[in-house]
Structures are given as structure tokens and as C-alpha cells.
């Protein structure tokens, strides 16, 4: 909707020459601005600058109100077709119990199965930082459990250290 407010119509157009399209999108060619405006007024329509950055600018002879309505309709349709991907985060420690690990894995499976990305983070505290291989093992167990459950996922980033945390990013696999 913001894009339609910036459009210039009729005498607001500053170009000396414009490329003109008629109401049925037939090319009229390059002509002077005044000739294009006269054509539009003859038809009882507006001259709308639809591509001001082109050289010469592209203008269309159309009803401005109808043109704005169609643009807004297209934008609403495009907005409707957008999908918002959330990034969910699951945090745990390397000394996680097996049942807790199963619960966290179930949550990860729900997130990835539901179409969200999931960041799995293992926090190391104190001397745990000396044993980062334990964290890597936990992350590998999670990947194995997801595969066993039949959850299809993409591994966006392999397990890697970020300060005191080791994390990996999972996203849902593309559906064909």
C-alpha cells in the first residue's frame, strides 16, 4: 500500500518523454509527456507513472482508483502467501538425564515438524568447559533420536562452540 502512494499521476509527472502503455497493456511507444497526457485525457483516464526509475519512465493510461485498488489487492494476496519461520531454542546441559533428553528431543521434533527452525544449545558451566566432547555426544544423540522418529530435518549448522555454549541449528526439510 505504501508503494501506491508514491505514484505520480497526470501533471505530477516531471519527465519530458515517457514510454506509454494503454489500458490493455498495449505498447504505445515513447512519446512526449504532453502527447501522452492528451491521449489519457481523450480516453477519460489518468496517466500513471508505474516505473519512474526506467529510462524513459514507464507510464500507463488507466483509471488511477482502479489501478490503486488492484495494487493493494496484489499486496494483500502476496502477504497472505508469506510464511513466517520462527526460530525456537532448546537449552540443556551436557550432564542431561536420559528421560530429560527424550523430553527435549520430543519438543525439538514438534518444532521442526511444525515448520519452525530450532536452535539446540548446550551450556557449559565451570569445569564442564574442559569436556566439550560430552556436549557433542548429546547433540549427536538428539540427531539420532530424530532420525529414529522419522522426523525429516536439515542440519543448517553443525555443532560448534560459541563462547560457553555449543549449538546447532535444525530446520524442517523441504516438502516436494
C-alpha positions as CSV (number, residue, x, y, z in Angstrom):
1,X,0.0,0.0,0.0
2,X,2.9,2.3,0.7
3,X,4.2,1.7,-2.9
4,X,0.9,3.0,-4.4
5,X,1.0,6.3,-2.5
6,X,4.4,7.2,-4.2
7,X,2.9,7.0,-7.7
8,X,2.7,10.3,-9.7
9,X,-0.2,10.9,-11.9
10,X,-1.1,13.3,-14.7
11,X,0.7,16.7,-14.2
12,X,2.8,15.4,-11.2
13,X,5.0,13.6,-13.7
14,X,8.2,15.5,-14.5
15,X,9.7,13.6,-17.4
16,X,9.8,15.2,-20.9
17,X,9.5,11.8,-22.6
18,X,7.7,8.7,-21.4
19,X,7.1,5.2,-22.5
20,X,3.3,4.7,-22.7
21,X,1.2,1.6,-22.2
22,X,-2.6,1.8,-22.7
23,X,-5.3,0.3,-20.5
24,X,-5.0,-3.2,-22.1
25,X,-1.1,-3.1,-21.7
26,X,-0.6,-2.5,-25.4
27,X,2.7,-0.6,-26.0
28,X,2.1,2.9,-27.5
29,X,5.8,3.6,-27.5
30,X,8.0,6.6,-26.5
31,X,6.3,10.0,-26.8
32,X,6.4,13.4,-25.2
33,X,4.7,13.8,-21.8
34,X,2.2,16.3,-23.2
35,X,1.1,13.9,-26.0
36,X,0.7,11.0,-23.5
37,X,-1.3,13.3,-21.2
38,X,-3.5,14.3,-24.2
39,X,-4.1,10.6,-25.0
40,X,-5.1,9.9,-21.4
41,X,-7.5,12.8,-21.3
42,X,-9.0,11.8,-24.6
43,X,-9.8,8.4,-23.1
44,X,-11.1,10.0,-19.9
45,X,-8.4,8.2,-17.9
46,X,-5.3,9.1,-15.9
47,X,-1.7,8.9,-16.9
48,X,0.0,6.9,-14.1
49,X,3.8,6.7,-13.7
50,X,4.3,3.0,-12.9
51,X,8.1,2.8,-13.3
52,X,9.7,6.1,-12.5
53,X,13.3,4.7,-12.5
54,X,13.2,3.4,-16.0
55,X,14.7,5.5,-18.8
56,X,12.4,6.9,-20.1
57,X,9.8,6.4,-17.3
58,X,7.0,4.0,-18.0
59,X,3.5,5.4,-17.7
60,X,0.2,3.7,-18.1
61,X,-3.1,5.2,-19.3
62,X,-5.6,3.8,-16.8
63,X,-8.1,4.7,-14.1
64,X,-6.0,5.6,-11.1
65,X,-8.5,4.5,-8.5
66,X,-8.9,1.1,-10.1
67,X,-5.1,0.8,-10.5
68,X,-4.5,1.5,-6.8
69,X,-7.2,-1.0,-5.8
70,X,-5.6,-3.7,-7.9
71,X,-2.1,-2.9,-6.5
72,X,-3.5,-3.2,-2.9
73,X,-5.3,-6.4,-3.8
74,X,-2.0,-7.9,-5.1
75,X,-0.1,-6.8,-2.0
76,X,-2.7,-8.4,0.3
77,X,-2.5,-11.6,-1.7
78,X,1.3,-11.7,-1.5
79,X,1.1,-11.1,2.2
80,X,-1.3,-14.0,2.6
81,X,1.1,-16.4,0.9
82,X,4.0,-15.5,3.1
83,X,5.2,-18.0,5.7
84,X,6.8,-16.8,8.9
85,X,9.5,-19.1,10.2
86,X,10.2,-18.8,13.9
87,X,13.5,-19.8,15.5
88,X,12.8,-21.8,18.6
89,X,15.6,-22.5,21.1
90,X,16.1,-25.5,23.3
91,X,18.8,-25.2,26.0
92,X,20.3,-28.0,28.1
93,X,23.5,-29.0,29.9
94,X,25.9,-31.8,28.9
95,X,25.0,-33.8,32.1
96,X,21.4,-34.2,31.0
97,X,19.5,-37.3,32.1
98,X,18.1,-39.7,29.5
99,X,14.5,-39.0,30.3
100,X,15.1,-35.2,30.1
101,X,16.9,-35.7,26.8
102,X,13.9,-37.7,25.5
103,X,11.6,-34.8,26.5
104,X,13.8,-32.2,24.9
105,X,14.1,-34.3,21.7
106,X,10.3,-34.6,21.6
107,X,10.0,-30.8,21.8
108,X,12.6,-30.4,19.0
109,X,10.6,-32.9,16.9
110,X,7.4,-30.9,17.4
111,X,9.1,-27.6,16.5
112,X,10.8,-29.0,13.3
113,X,7.7,-31.0,12.4
114,X,5.6,-27.8,12.8
115,X,7.7,-25.9,10.3
116,X,9.9,-23.9,12.7
117,X,13.7,-23.7,12.9
118,X,15.2,-25.0,16.1
119,X,18.4,-23.9,17.7
120,X,19.7,-26.6,20.1
121,X,22.1,-25.1,22.7
122,X,24.2,-26.9,25.3
123,X,25.5,-24.6,28.1
124,X,28.8,-25.4,29.7
125,X,29.3,-24.2,33.3
126,X,32.6,-24.1,35.2
127,X,34.8,-27.1,34.6
128,X,32.3,-28.6,32.2
129,X,34.0,-26.4,29.6
130,X,37.0,-28.8,29.6
131,X,34.8,-31.6,28.3
132,X,33.1,-30.2,25.2
133,X,33.0,-33.7,23.7
134,X,30.2,-34.6,26.1
135,X,28.1,-31.8,24.6
136,X,28.8,-33.0,21.1
137,X,27.7,-36.5,22.1
138,X,24.4,-35.2,23.4
139,X,23.8,-33.3,20.2
140,X,24.6,-36.4,18.2
141,X,22.1,-38.4,20.3
142,X,19.4,-35.8,19.5
143,X,20.1,-36.2,15.8
144,X,19.9,-40.0,16.1
145,X,16.7,-39.8,18.0
146,X,15.1,-37.5,15.4
147,X,16.1,-39.9,12.6
148,X,14.7,-42.9,14.5
149,X,11.4,-41.0,15.0
150,X,11.2,-40.4,11.2
151,X,11.4,-36.6,11.5
152,X,12.9,-35.1,8.3
153,X,15.2,-32.2,9.0
154,X,18.1,-30.2,7.6
155,X,21.2,-29.5,9.6
156,X,21.8,-25.8,8.9
157,X,24.8,-25.5,11.2
158,X,26.9,-28.3,12.6
159,X,27.6,-28.4,16.4
160,X,30.1,-25.6,17.1
161,X,31.2,-23.6,20.1
162,X,30.1,-20.1,20.7
163,X,31.7,-18.9,23.9
164,X,30.5,-21.1,26.7
165,X,27.7,-22.6,24.5
166,X,27.8,-25.3,21.9
167,X,24.9,-25.1,19.4
168,X,23.5,-26.4,16.2
169,X,20.6,-25.2,14.0
170,X,17.9,-27.5,12.6
171,X,15.3,-26.6,10.1
172,X,12.4,-28.6,8.5
173,X,13.2,-30.5,5.4
174,X,11.7,-29.0,2.2
175,X,8.5,-30.8,1.1
176,X,8.2,-31.7,-2.6
